[in-house]
Amino acid sequence: MSWFKKFIKFITPLSSDELPNPLKQKVVETELVRARNNKGRYVADDVNTPDVNEAYTTVKKKRGRPRKKK
């Protein structure tokens, strides 16, 4: 891209697609993991509730940083 095109792009206003939208919902990645009680043991599924699975819960997925190179 030439310097003139960069300059024109810099001074022209952004289109509605390029503007940040504060009302836009953020995407939250979730992960299905085994449920644990306060002792750290797995929780079993309750047979009396066939539509709900108590053995698994959803948690937000951790966003890790890349490791530092030595």
C-alpha positions as CSV (number, residue, x, y, z in Angstrom):
1,M,0.0,0.0,0.0
2,S,1.4,3.4,-0.9
3,W,1.8,6.2,1.5
4,F,-1.0,8.1,-0.2
5,K,-3.5,5.3,0.2
6,K,-2.5,5.0,3.9
7,F,-3.0,8.7,4.3
8,I,-6.5,8.6,2.6
9,K,-7.5,5.7,4.8
10,F,-6.3,7.6,7.9
11,I,-8.4,10.7,7.2
12,T,-11.6,9.1,6.0
13,P,-14.2,8.2,8.7
14,L,-14.8,4.6,9.6
15,S,-17.9,2.8,8.2
16,S,-20.6,1.5,10.5
17,D,-19.2,-2.0,10.2
18,E,-15.7,-0.9,11.4
19,L,-16.9,1.1,14.4
20,P,-16.8,-0.6,17.8
21,N,-20.2,-1.5,19.1
22,P,-20.5,-1.4,22.9
23,L,-23.8,-3.2,22.8
24,K,-22.4,-6.2,21.0
25,Q,-22.3,-9.2,23.3
26,K,-18.9,-10.8,23.9
27,V,-18.6,-14.5,23.1
28,V,-17.9,-16.5,26.2
29,E,-16.4,-19.9,25.6
30,T,-17.6,-22.6,28.0
31,E,-16.4,-26.0,28.7
32,L,-18.3,-29.0,30.1
33,V,-16.4,-30.6,33.1
34,R,-17.2,-33.1,35.8
35,A,-18.9,-31.7,38.9
36,R,-17.2,-32.0,42.2
37,N,-18.3,-31.6,45.8
38,N,-16.6,-29.7,48.5
39,K,-14.2,-32.6,49.3
40,G,-13.1,-32.8,45.6
41,R,-14.9,-36.0,44.8
42,Y,-17.0,-36.5,41.7
43,V,-20.8,-35.9,42.0
44,A,-23.1,-38.6,40.7
45,D,-26.1,-38.0,38.5
46,D,-29.4,-38.1,40.3
47,V,-31.7,-40.7,38.7
48,N,-34.9,-38.9,39.9
49,T,-34.2,-35.9,37.6
50,P,-33.9,-37.3,34.0
51,D,-33.9,-33.9,32.3
52,V,-30.9,-32.5,34.4
53,N,-27.4,-34.0,34.5
54,E,-25.8,-33.1,37.9
55,A,-22.6,-35.0,37.0
56,Y,-21.4,-32.3,34.6
57,T,-21.2,-28.5,35.0
58,T,-20.3,-25.7,32.5
59,V,-17.4,-23.4,33.4
60,K,-15.8,-20.5,31.5
61,K,-12.8,-21.7,29.5
62,K,-9.5,-20.3,30.8
63,R,-7.6,-18.1,28.4
64,G,-4.0,-18.9,28.9
65,R,-0.9,-16.9,28.0
66,P,1.8,-18.4,25.9
67,R,4.7,-19.6,27.8
68,K,7.9,-17.6,27.9
69,K,10.7,-19.0,25.9
70,K,13.9,-19.6,27.8
